[in-house]
Amino acid sequence: MKKMLALMFALALSVSMSSFAFAQDKMDKPADKKEDTKKKEKKAKKEKKEKKEKKDEMKSGEMK
């Protein structure tokens, strides 16, 4: 009986510790996502600008 209680206590303790660690990780991720979205937005703007420049070059080449 004592072994069963000790096992249950150890299991409950490990589950609570892992859930606490998971909650800690969950809080850090939104900050990372904000940085990632900013980087993605900058990259997308840069790509759009490059595409626009290429189109302008093609148009000016066709007109000449």
N, CA, C, O and CB atoms as a CASP TS submission, in Angstrom:
PFRMAT TS
TARGET T0000
AUTHOR 0000-0000-0000
METHOD Language model
MODEL 1
PARENT N/A
ATOM      1  N   MET     1       0.831  -1.193   0.000  1.00  0.00           N
ATOM      2  CA  MET     1       0.000   0.000   0.000  1.00  0.00           C
ATOM      3  C   MET     1       0.887   1.273   0.000  1.00  0.00           C
ATOM      4  O   MET     1       0.595   2.236  -0.708  1.00  0.00           O
ATOM      5  CB  MET     1      -0.952  -0.010   1.233  1.00  0.00           C
ATOM      6  N   LYS     2       1.955   1.257   0.792  1.00  0.00           N
ATOM      7  CA  LYS     2       2.838   2.425   0.858  1.00  0.00           C
ATOM      8  C   LYS     2       3.522   2.667  -0.488  1.00  0.00           C
ATOM      9  O   LYS     2       3.711   3.809  -0.908  1.00  0.00           O
ATOM     10  CB  LYS     2       3.896   2.239   1.964  1.00  0.00           C
ATOM     11  N   LYS     3       3.888   1.571  -1.152  1.00  0.00           N
ATOM     12  CA  LYS     3       4.531   1.708  -2.459  1.00  0.00           C
ATOM     13  C   LYS     3       3.571   2.327  -3.468  1.00  0.00           C
ATOM     14  O   LYS     3       3.970   3.142  -4.299  1.00  0.00           O
ATOM     15  CB  LYS     3       5.025   0.341  -2.963  1.00  0.00           C
ATOM     16  N   MET     4       2.299   1.931  -3.388  1.00  0.00           N
ATOM     17  CA  MET     4       1.286   2.467  -4.306  1.00  0.00           C
ATOM     18  C   MET     4       1.085   3.960  -4.051  1.00  0.00           C
ATOM     19  O   MET     4       0.996   4.738  -5.000  1.00  0.00           O
ATOM     20  CB  MET     4      -0.059   1.706  -4.148  1.00  0.00           C
ATOM     21  N   LEU     5       1.012   4.365  -2.799  1.00  0.00           N
ATOM     22  CA  LEU     5       0.858   5.780  -2.467  1.00  0.00           C
ATOM     23  C   LEU     5       2.078   6.584  -2.918  1.00  0.00           C
ATOM     24  O   LEU     5       1.932   7.685  -3.449  1.00  0.00           O
ATOM     25  CB  LEU     5       0.639   5.953  -0.957  1.00  0.00           C
ATOM     26  N   ALA     6       3.264   6.047  -2.711  1.00  0.00           N
ATOM     27  CA  ALA     6       4.482   6.739  -3.130  1.00  0.00           C
ATOM     28  C   ALA     6       4.520   6.892  -4.647  1.00  0.00           C
ATOM     29  O   ALA     6       4.927   7.935  -5.158  1.00  0.00           O
ATOM     30  CB  ALA     6       5.727   5.982  -2.642  1.00  0.00           C
ATOM     31  N   LEU     7       4.099   5.860  -5.361  1.00  0.00           N
ATOM     32  CA  LEU     7       4.056   5.909  -6.821  1.00  0.00           C
ATOM     33  C   LEU     7       3.055   6.953  -7.306  1.00  0.00           C
ATOM     34  O   LEU     7       3.345   7.717  -8.228  1.00  0.00           O
ATOM     35  CB  LEU     7       3.698   4.532  -7.391  1.00  0.00           C
ATOM     36  N   MET     8       1.888   6.985  -6.689  1.00  0.00           N
ATOM     37  CA  MET     8       0.862   7.969  -7.065  1.00  0.00           C
ATOM     38  C   MET     8       1.347   9.395  -6.781  1.00  0.00           C
ATOM     39  O   MET     8       1.113  10.306  -7.575  1.00  0.00           O
ATOM     40  CB  MET     8      -0.458   7.693  -6.303  1.00  0.00           C
ATOM     41  N   PHE     9       2.019   9.577  -5.647  1.00  0.00           N
ATOM     42  CA  PHE     9       2.542  10.889  -5.303  1.00  0.00           C
ATOM     43  C   PHE     9       3.601  11.332  -6.310  1.00  0.00           C
ATOM     44  O   PHE     9       3.611  12.485  -6.740  1.00  0.00           O
ATOM     45  CB  PHE     9       3.124  10.876  -3.888  1.00  0.00           C
ATOM     46  N   ALA    10       4.484  10.422  -6.681  1.00  0.00           N
ATOM     47  CA  ALA    10       5.540  10.738  -7.653  1.00  0.00           C
ATOM     48  C   ALA    10       4.925  11.077  -9.012  1.00  0.00           C
ATOM     49  O   ALA    10       5.379  12.002  -9.685  1.00  0.00           O
ATOM     50  CB  ALA    10       6.531   9.550  -7.792  1.00  0.00           C
ATOM     51  N   LEU    11       3.911  10.344  -9.409  1.00  0.00           N
ATOM     52  CA  LEU    11       3.241  10.602 -10.677  1.00  0.00           C
ATOM     53  C   LEU    11       2.561  11.970 -10.667  1.00  0.00           C
ATOM     54  O   LEU    11       2.683  12.734 -11.625  1.00  0.00           O
ATOM     55  CB  LEU    11       2.216   9.504 -10.971  1.00  0.00           C
ATOM     56  N   ALA    12       1.848  12.274  -9.591  1.00  0.00           N
ATOM     57  CA  ALA    12       1.164  13.564  -9.485  1.00  0.00           C
ATOM     58  C   ALA    12       2.176  14.715  -9.496  1.00  0.00           C
ATOM     59  O   ALA    12       1.942  15.746 -10.125  1.00  0.00           O
ATOM     60  CB  ALA    12       0.308  13.617  -8.201  1.00  0.00           C
ATOM     61  N   LEU    13       3.274  14.535  -8.813  1.00  0.00           N
ATOM     62  CA  LEU    13       4.305  15.567  -8.759  1.00  0.00           C
ATOM     63  C   LEU    13       4.929  15.795 -10.136  1.00  0.00           C
ATOM     64  O   LEU    13       5.144  16.938 -10.541  1.00  0.00           O
ATOM     65  CB  LEU    13       5.388  15.184  -7.745  1.00  0.00           C
ATOM     66  N   SER    14       5.215  14.729 -10.842  1.00  0.00           N
ATOM     67  CA  SER    14       5.837  14.871 -12.171  1.00  0.00           C
ATOM     68  C   SER    14       4.871  15.509 -13.164  1.00  0.00           C
ATOM     69  O   SER    14       5.292  16.308 -14.001  1.00  0.00           O
ATOM     70  CB  SER    14       6.300  13.499 -12.700  1.00  0.00           C
ATOM     71  N   VAL    15       3.589  15.174 -13.088  1.00  0.00           N
ATOM     72  CA  VAL    15       2.606  15.777 -13.995  1.00  0.00           C
ATOM     73  C   VAL    15       2.469  17.270 -13.716  1.00  0.00           C
ATOM     74  O   VAL    15       2.403  18.070 -14.649  1.00  0.00           O
ATOM     75  CB  VAL    15       1.235  15.080 -13.853  1.00  0.00           C
ATOM     76  N   SER    16       2.428  17.647 -12.457  1.00  0.00           N
ATOM     77  CA  SER    16       2.290  19.069 -12.135  1.00  0.00           C
ATOM     78  C   SER    16       3.530  19.858 -12.557  1.00  0.00           C
ATOM     79  O   SER    16       3.418  20.992 -13.023  1.00  0.00           O
ATOM     80  CB  SER    16       2.038  19.252 -10.634  1.00  0.00           C
ATOM     81  N   MET    17       4.711  19.257 -12.393  1.00  0.00           N
ATOM     82  CA  MET    17       5.938  19.944 -12.802  1.00  0.00           C
ATOM     83  C   MET    17       5.999  20.099 -14.324  1.00  0.00           C
ATOM     84  O   MET    17       6.415  21.142 -14.828  1.00  0.00           O
ATOM     85  CB  MET    17       7.175  19.176 -12.297  1.00  0.00           C
ATOM     86  N   SER    18       5.590  19.075 -15.039  1.00  0.00           N
ATOM     87  CA  SER    18       5.642  19.168 -16.500  1.00  0.00           C
ATOM     88  C   SER    18       4.617  20.178 -17.018  1.00  0.00           C
ATOM     89  O   SER    18       4.886  20.892 -17.984  1.00  0.00           O
ATOM     90  CB  SER    18       5.394  17.785 -17.136  1.00  0.00           C
ATOM     91  N   SER    19       3.452  20.241 -16.387  1.00  0.00           N
ATOM     92  CA  SER    19       2.454  21.221 -16.826  1.00  0.00           C
ATOM     93  C   SER    19       2.934  22.640 -16.527  1.00  0.00           C
ATOM     94  O   SER    19       2.654  23.567 -17.288  1.00  0.00           O
ATOM     95  CB  SER    19       1.095  20.959 -16.138  1.00  0.00           C
ATOM     96  N   PHE    20       3.651  22.806 -15.428  1.00  0.00           N
ATOM     97  CA  PHE    20       4.206  24.117 -15.095  1.00  0.00           C
ATOM     98  C   PHE    20       5.255  24.522 -16.129  1.00  0.00           C
ATOM     99  O   PHE    20       5.291  25.674 -16.562  1.00  0.00           O
ATOM    100  CB  PHE    20       4.822  24.106 -13.678  1.00  0.00           C
ATOM    101  N   ALA    21       6.093  23.593 -16.516  1.00  0.00           N
ATOM    102  CA  ALA    21       7.127  23.877 -17.515  1.00  0.00           C
ATOM    103  C   ALA    21       6.488  24.195 -18.860  1.00  0.00           C
ATOM    104  O   ALA    21       6.957  25.078 -19.579  1.00  0.00           O
ATOM    105  CB  ALA    21       8.098  22.683 -17.652  1.00  0.00           C
ATOM    106  N   PHE    22       5.426  23.485 -19.202  1.00  0.00           N
ATOM    107  CA  PHE    22       4.733  23.742 -20.460  1.00  0.00           C
ATOM    108  C   PHE    22       4.112  25.128 -20.462  1.00  0.00           C
ATOM    109  O   PHE    22       4.149  25.824 -21.477  1.00  0.00           O
ATOM    110  CB  PHE    22       3.658  22.684 -20.708  1.00  0.00           C
ATOM    111  N   ALA    23       3.545  25.532 -19.339  1.00  0.00           N
ATOM    112  CA  ALA    23       2.940  26.866 -19.245  1.00  0.00           C
ATOM    113  C   ALA    23       4.016  27.938 -19.377  1.00  0.00           C
ATOM    114  O   ALA    23       3.761  28.988 -19.968  1.00  0.00           O
ATOM    115  CB  ALA    23       2.178  27.031 -17.906  1.00  0.00           C
ATOM    116  N   GLN    24       5.196  27.703 -18.849  1.00  0.00           N
ATOM    117  CA  GLN    24       6.290  28.664 -18.975  1.00  0.00           C
ATOM    118  C   GLN    24       6.695  28.831 -20.432  1.00  0.00           C
ATOM    119  O   GLN    24       6.915  29.953 -20.889  1.00  0.00           O
ATOM    120  CB  GLN    24       7.495  28.219 -18.139  1.00  0.00           C
ATOM    121  N   ASP    25       6.795  27.724 -21.168  1.00  0.00           N
ATOM    122  CA  ASP    25       7.162  27.777 -22.579  1.00  0.00           C
ATOM    123  C   ASP    25       6.092  28.489 -23.391  1.00  0.00           C
ATOM    124  O   ASP    25       6.410  29.219 -24.329  1.00  0.00           O
ATOM    125  CB  ASP    25       7.389  26.370 -23.127  1.00  0.00           C
ATOM    126  N   LYS    26       4.856  28.289 -23.048  1.00  0.00           N
ATOM    127  CA  LYS    26       3.749  28.871 -23.785  1.00  0.00           C
ATOM    128  C   LYS    26       3.781  30.393 -23.710  1.00  0.00           C
ATOM    129  O   LYS    26       3.415  31.065 -24.674  1.00  0.00           O
ATOM    130  CB  LYS    26       2.424  28.344 -23.252  1.00  0.00           C
ATOM    131  N   MET    27       4.207  30.938 -22.593  1.00  0.00           N
ATOM    132  CA  MET    27       4.247  32.387 -22.431  1.00  0.00           C
ATOM    133  C   MET    27       5.348  33.019 -23.272  1.00  0.00           C
ATOM    134  O   MET    27       5.195  34.155 -23.721  1.00  0.00           O
ATOM    135  CB  MET    27       4.444  32.746 -20.970  1.00  0.00           C
ATOM    136  N   ASP    28       6.432  32.328 -23.491  1.00  0.00           N
ATOM    137  CA  ASP    28       7.552  32.879 -24.238  1.00  0.00           C
ATOM    138  C   ASP    28       7.278  32.945 -25.735  1.00  0.00           C
ATOM    139  O   ASP    28       7.833  33.806 -26.417  1.00  0.00           O
ATOM    140  CB  ASP    28       8.788  32.060 -23.985  1.00  0.00           C
ATOM    141  N   LYS    29       6.459  32.080 -26.250  1.00  0.00           N
ATOM    142  CA  LYS    29       6.270  31.975 -27.685  1.00  0.00           C
ATOM    143  C   LYS    29       5.623  33.202 -28.333  1.00  0.00           C
ATOM    144  O   LYS    29       6.057  33.575 -29.423  1.00  0.00           O
ATOM    145  CB  LYS    29       5.446  30.782 -27.974  1.00  0.00           C
ATOM    146  N   PRO    30       4.614  33.857 -27.740  1.00  0.00           N
ATOM    147  CA  PRO    30       4.049  35.025 -28.423  1.00  0.00           C
ATOM    148  C   PRO    30       5.061  36.126 -28.697  1.00  0.00           C
ATOM    149  O   PRO    30       4.970  36.794 -29.727  1.00  0.00           O
ATOM    150  CB  PRO    30       2.930  35.586 -27.612  1.00  0.00           C
ATOM    151  N   ALA    31       6.008  36.331 -27.818  1.00  0.00           N
ATOM    152  CA  ALA    31       7.038  37.336 -28.050  1.00  0.00           C
ATOM    153  C   ALA    31       7.884  36.936 -29.252  1.00  0.00           C
ATOM    154  O   ALA    31       8.250  37.774 -30.076  1.00  0.00           O
ATOM    155  CB  ALA    31       7.925  37.515 -26.796  1.00  0.00           C
ATOM    156  N   ASP    32       8.186  35.652 -29.341  1.00  0.00           N
ATOM    157  CA  ASP    32       8.962  35.160 -30.480  1.00  0.00           C
ATOM    158  C   ASP    32       8.165  35.322 -31.770  1.00  0.00           C
ATOM    159  O   ASP    32       8.724  35.666 -32.811  1.00  0.00           O
ATOM    160  CB  ASP    32       9.357  33.681 -30.275  1.00  0.00           C
ATOM    161  N   LYS    33       6.877  35.075 -31.700  1.00  0.00           N
ATOM    162  CA  LYS    33       6.033  35.180 -32.894  1.00  0.00           C
ATOM    163  C   LYS    33       5.984  36.616 -33.399  1.00  0.00           C
ATOM    164  O   LYS    33       5.966  36.850 -34.607  1.00  0.00           O
ATOM    165  CB  LYS    33       4.612  34.679 -32.597  1.00  0.00           C
ATOM    166  N   LYS    34       5.962  37.576 -32.480  1.00  0.00           N
ATOM    167  CA  LYS    34       5.929  38.977 -32.901  1.00  0.00           C
ATOM    168  C   LYS    34       7.194  39.317 -33.694  1.00  0.00           C
ATOM    169  O   LYS    34       7.130  39.994 -34.720  1.00  0.00           O
ATOM    170  CB  LYS    34       5.793  39.915 -31.671  1.00  0.00           C
ATOM    171  N   GLU    35       8.331  38.843 -33.211  1.00  0.00           N
ATOM    172  CA  GLU    35       9.589  39.100 -33.912  1.00  0.00           C
ATOM    173  C   GLU    35       9.600  38.401 -35.253  1.00  0.00           C
ATOM    174  O   GLU    35      10.062  38.960 -36.248  1.00  0.00           O
ATOM    175  CB  GLU    35      10.782  38.647 -33.072  1.00  0.00           C
ATOM    176  N   ASP    36       9.091  37.176 -35.283  1.00  0.00           N
ATOM    177  CA  ASP    36       9.054  36.414 -36.527  1.00  0.00           C
ATOM    178  C   ASP    36       8.145  37.097 -37.545  1.00  0.00           C
ATOM    179  O   ASP    36       8.492  37.172 -38.724  1.00  0.00           O
ATOM    180  CB  ASP    36       8.575  34.975 -36.266  1.00  0.00           C
ATOM    181  N   THR    37       6.994  37.595 -37.113  1.00  0.00           N
ATOM    182  CA  THR    37       6.081  38.249 -38.046  1.00  0.00           C
ATOM    183  C   THR    37       6.685  39.541 -38.576  1.00  0.00           C
ATOM    184  O   THR    37       6.499  39.878 -39.745  1.00  0.00           O
ATOM    185  CB  THR    37       4.734  38.532 -37.373  1.00  0.00           C
ATOM    186  N   LYS    38       7.403  40.262 -37.733  1.00  0.00           N
ATOM    187  CA  LYS    38       8.060  41.490 -38.194  1.00  0.00           C
ATOM    188  C   LYS    38       9.091  41.173 -39.266  1.00  0.00           C
ATOM    189  O   LYS    38       9.187  41.863 -40.280  1.00  0.00           O
ATOM    190  CB  LYS    38       8.727  42.225 -37.017  1.00  0.00           C
ATOM    191  N   LYS    39       9.865  40.111 -39.023  1.00  0.00           N
ATOM    192  CA  LYS    39      10.878  39.714 -40.005  1.00  0.00           C
ATOM    193  C   LYS    39      10.217  39.289 -41.311  1.00  0.00           C
ATOM    194  O   LYS    39      10.689  39.632 -42.395  1.00  0.00           O
ATOM    195  CB  LYS    39      11.752  38.570 -39.453  1.00  0.00           C
ATOM    196  N   LYS    40       9.127  38.543 -41.201  1.00  0.00           N
ATOM    197  CA  LYS    40       8.423  38.084 -42.396  1.00  0.00           C
ATOM    198  C   LYS    40       7.843  39.260 -43.174  1.00  0.00           C
ATOM    199  O   LYS    40       7.893  39.285 -44.404  1.00  0.00           O
ATOM    200  CB  LYS    40       7.311  37.104 -42.017  1.00  0.00           C
ATOM    201  N   GLU    41       7.288  40.241 -42.444  1.00  0.00           N
ATOM    202  CA  GLU    41       6.724  41.415 -43.104  1.00  0.00           C
ATOM    203  C   GLU    41       7.812  42.193 -43.841  1.00  0.00           C
ATOM    204  O   GLU    41       7.600  42.633 -44.970  1.00  0.00           O
ATOM    205  CB  GLU    41       6.021  42.322 -42.080  1.00  0.00           C
ATOM    206  N   LYS    42       8.964  42.364 -43.215  1.00  0.00           N
ATOM    207  CA  LYS    42      10.063  43.076 -43.865  1.00  0.00           C
ATOM    208  C   LYS    42      10.523  42.336 -45.113  1.00  0.00           C
ATOM    209  O   LYS    42      10.793  42.942 -46.150  1.00  0.00           O
ATOM    210  CB  LYS    42      11.237  43.255 -42.894  1.00  0.00           C
ATOM    211  N   LYS    43      10.604  41.020 -44.993  1.00  0.00           N
ATOM    212  CA  LYS    43      11.038  40.213 -46.131  1.00  0.00           C
ATOM    213  C   LYS    43      10.025  40.303 -47.264  1.00  0.00           C
ATOM    214  O   LYS    43      10.407  40.406 -48.429  1.00  0.00           O
ATOM    215  CB  LYS    43      11.239  38.749 -45.713  1.00  0.00           C
ATOM    216  N   ALA    44       8.730  40.264 -46.930  1.00  0.00           N
ATOM    217  CA  ALA    44       7.691  40.353 -47.944  1.00  0.00           C
ATOM    218  C   ALA    44       7.725  41.709 -48.647  1.00  0.00           C
ATOM    219  O   ALA    44       7.569  41.782 -49.866  1.00  0.00           O
ATOM    220  CB  ALA    44       6.319  40.116 -47.316  1.00  0.00           C
ATOM    221  N   LYS    45       7.927  42.782 -47.881  1.00  0.00           N
ATOM    222  CA  LYS    45       8.013  44.113 -48.472  1.00  0.00           C
ATOM    223  C   LYS    45       9.200  44.223 -49.419  1.00  0.00           C
ATOM    224  O   LYS    45       9.107  44.807 -50.499  1.00  0.00           O
ATOM    225  CB  LYS    45       8.116  45.171 -47.380  1.00  0.00           C
ATOM    226  N   LYS    46      10.316  43.647 -48.986  1.00  0.00           N
ATOM    227  CA  LYS    46      11.522  43.682 -49.809  1.00  0.00           C
ATOM    228  C   LYS    46      11.302  42.922 -51.111  1.00  0.00           C
ATOM    229  O   LYS    46      11.704  43.383 -52.179  1.00  0.00           O
ATOM    230  CB  LYS    46      12.717  43.093 -49.043  1.00  0.00           C
ATOM    231  N   GLU    47      10.660  41.751 -51.020  1.00  0.00           N
ATOM    232  CA  GLU    47      10.396  40.955 -52.222  1.00  0.00           C
ATOM    233  C   GLU    47       9.443  41.692 -53.172  1.00  0.00           C
ATOM    234  O   GLU    47       9.637  41.668 -54.387  1.00  0.00           O
ATOM    235  CB  GLU    47       9.805  39.583 -51.837  1.00  0.00           C
ATOM    236  N   LYS    48       8.417  42.347 -52.618  1.00  0.00           N
ATOM    237  CA  LYS    48       7.480  43.104 -53.445  1.00  0.00           C
ATOM    238  C   LYS    48       8.197  44.240 -54.164  1.00  0.00           C
ATOM    239  O   LYS    48       7.952  44.505 -55.340  1.00  0.00           O
ATOM    240  CB  LYS    48       6.329  43.658 -52.589  1.00  0.00           C
ATOM    241  N   LYS    49       9.084  44.900 -53.436  1.00  0.00           N
ATOM    242  CA  LYS    49       9.834  46.013 -54.018  1.00  0.00           C
ATOM    243  C   LYS    49      10.710  45.516 -55.161  1.00  0.00           C
ATOM    244  O   LYS    49      10.782  46.151 -56.213  1.00  0.00           O
ATOM    245  CB  LYS    49      10.696  46.711 -52.946  1.00  0.00           C
ATOM    246  N   GLU    50      11.379  44.375 -54.957  1.00  0.00           N
ATOM    247  CA  GLU    50      12.237  43.817 -56.002  1.00  0.00           C
ATOM    248  C   GLU    50      11.415  43.406 -57.222  1.00  0.00           C
ATOM    249  O   GLU    50      11.839  43.626 -58.356  1.00  0.00           O
ATOM    250  CB  GLU    50      13.024  42.613 -55.463  1.00  0.00           C
ATOM    251  N   LYS    51      10.251  42.815 -57.000  1.00  0.00           N
ATOM    252  CA  LYS    51       9.394  42.407 -58.115  1.00  0.00           C
ATOM    253  C   LYS    51       8.926  43.631 -58.902  1.00  0.00           C
ATOM    254  O   LYS    51       8.879  43.615 -60.132  1.00  0.00           O
ATOM    255  CB  LYS    51       8.180  41.603 -57.601  1.00  0.00           C
ATOM    256  N   LYS    52       8.580  44.693 -58.165  1.00  0.00           N
ATOM    257  CA  LYS    52       8.119  45.904 -58.817  1.00  0.00           C
ATOM    258  C   LYS    52       9.234  46.515 -59.659  1.00  0.00           C
ATOM    259  O   LYS    52       8.995  46.970 -60.777  1.00  0.00           O
ATOM    260  CB  LYS    52       7.617  46.912 -57.782  1.00  0.00           C
ATOM    261  N   GLU    53      10.452  46.523 -59.119  1.00  0.00           N
ATOM    262  CA  GLU    53      11.590  47.049 -59.873  1.00  0.00           C
ATOM    263  C   GLU    53      11.838  46.238 -61.140  1.00  0.00           C
ATOM    264  O   GLU    53      12.145  46.800 -62.191  1.00  0.00           O
ATOM    265  CB  GLU    53      12.847  47.055 -59.002  1.00  0.00           C
ATOM    266  N   LYS    54      11.705  44.924 -61.042  1.00  0.00           N
ATOM    267  CA  LYS    54      11.890  44.066 -62.221  1.00  0.00           C
ATOM    268  C   LYS    54      10.826  44.365 -63.271  1.00  0.00           C
ATOM    269  O   LYS    54      11.128  44.426 -64.463  1.00  0.00           O
ATOM    270  CB  LYS    54      11.841  42.572 -61.822  1.00  0.00           C
ATOM    271  N   LYS    55       9.581  44.551 -62.835  1.00  0.00           N
ATOM    272  CA  LYS    55       8.503  44.871 -63.776  1.00  0.00           C
ATOM    273  C   LYS    55       8.762  46.206 -64.456  1.00  0.00           C
ATOM    274  O   LYS    55       8.560  46.349 -65.662  1.00  0.00           O
ATOM    275  CB  LYS    55       7.146  44.901 -63.057  1.00  0.00           C
ATOM    276  N   ASP    56       9.210  47.180 -63.672  1.00  0.00           N
ATOM    277  CA  ASP    56       9.509  48.492 -64.237  1.00  0.00           C
ATOM    278  C   ASP    56      10.629  48.398 -65.270  1.00  0.00           C
ATOM    279  O   ASP    56      10.571  49.053 -66.310  1.00  0.00           O
ATOM    280  CB  ASP    56       9.894  49.478 -63.128  1.00  0.00           C
ATOM    281  N   GLU    57      11.639  47.592 -64.988  1.00  0.00           N
ATOM    282  CA  GLU    57      12.738  47.396 -65.930  1.00  0.00           C
ATOM    283  C   GLU    57      12.247  46.748 -67.220  1.00  0.00           C
ATOM    284  O   GLU    57      12.657  47.123 -68.318  1.00  0.00           O
ATOM    285  CB  GLU    57      13.835  46.540 -65.297  1.00  0.00           C
ATOM    286  N   MET    58      11.359  45.768 -67.063  1.00  0.00           N
ATOM    287  CA  MET    58      10.829  45.065 -68.239  1.00  0.00           C
ATOM    288  C   MET    58      10.000  46.037 -69.090  1.00  0.00           C
ATOM    289  O   MET    58      10.091  46.031 -70.318  1.00  0.00           O
ATOM    290  CB  MET    58       9.960  43.835 -67.806  1.00  0.00           C
ATOM    291  N   LYS    59       9.190  46.872 -68.422  1.00  0.00           N
ATOM    292  CA  LYS    59       8.350  47.824 -69.164  1.00  0.00           C
ATOM    293  C   LYS    59       9.206  48.849 -69.896  1.00  0.00           C
ATOM    294  O   LYS    59       8.941  49.180 -71.052  1.00  0.00           O
ATOM    295  CB  LYS    59       7.374  48.538 -68.213  1.00  0.00           C
ATOM    296  N   SER    60      10.232  49.348 -69.215  1.00  0.00           N
ATOM    297  CA  SER    60      11.084  50.351 -69.854  1.00  0.00           C
ATOM    298  C   SER    60      11.868  49.724 -71.009  1.00  0.00           C
ATOM    299  O   SER    60      12.144  50.399 -72.000  1.00  0.00           O
ATOM    300  CB  SER    60      12.053  50.977 -68.824  1.00  0.00           C
ATOM    301  N   GLY    61      12.223  48.465 -70.897  1.00  0.00           N
ATOM    302  CA  GLY    61      12.916  47.764 -71.954  1.00  0.00           C
ATOM    303  C   GLY    61      12.009  47.549 -73.173  1.00  0.00           C
ATOM    304  O   GLY    61      12.471  47.615 -74.312  1.00  0.00           O
ATOM    305  N   GLU    62      10.727  47.296 -72.932  1.00  0.00           N
ATOM    306  CA  GLU    62       9.781  47.080 -74.020  1.00  0.00           C
ATOM    307  C   GLU    62       9.477  48.390 -74.759  1.00  0.00           C
ATOM    308  O   GLU    62       9.277  48.389 -75.973  1.00  0.00           O
ATOM    309  CB  GLU    62       8.483  46.463 -73.478  1.00  0.00           C
ATOM    310  N   MET    63       9.446  49.493 -74.029  1.00  0.00           N
ATOM    311  CA  MET    63       9.104  50.767 -74.638  1.00  0.00           C
ATOM    312  C   MET    63      10.225  51.263 -75.551  1.00  0.00           C
ATOM    313  O   MET    63       9.962  51.953 -76.535  1.00  0.00           O
ATOM    314  CB  MET    63       8.804  51.803 -73.560  1.00  0.00           C
ATOM    315  N   LYS    64      11.440  50.924 -75.238  1.00  0.00           N
ATOM    316  CA  LYS    64      12.579  51.398 -76.050  1.00  0.00           C
ATOM    317  C   LYS    64      12.628  50.592 -77.289  1.00  0.00           C
ATOM    318  O   LYS    64      13.502  50.805 -78.130  1.00  0.00           O
ATOM    319  CB  LYS    64      13.922  51.305 -75.293  1.00  0.00           C
TER
END
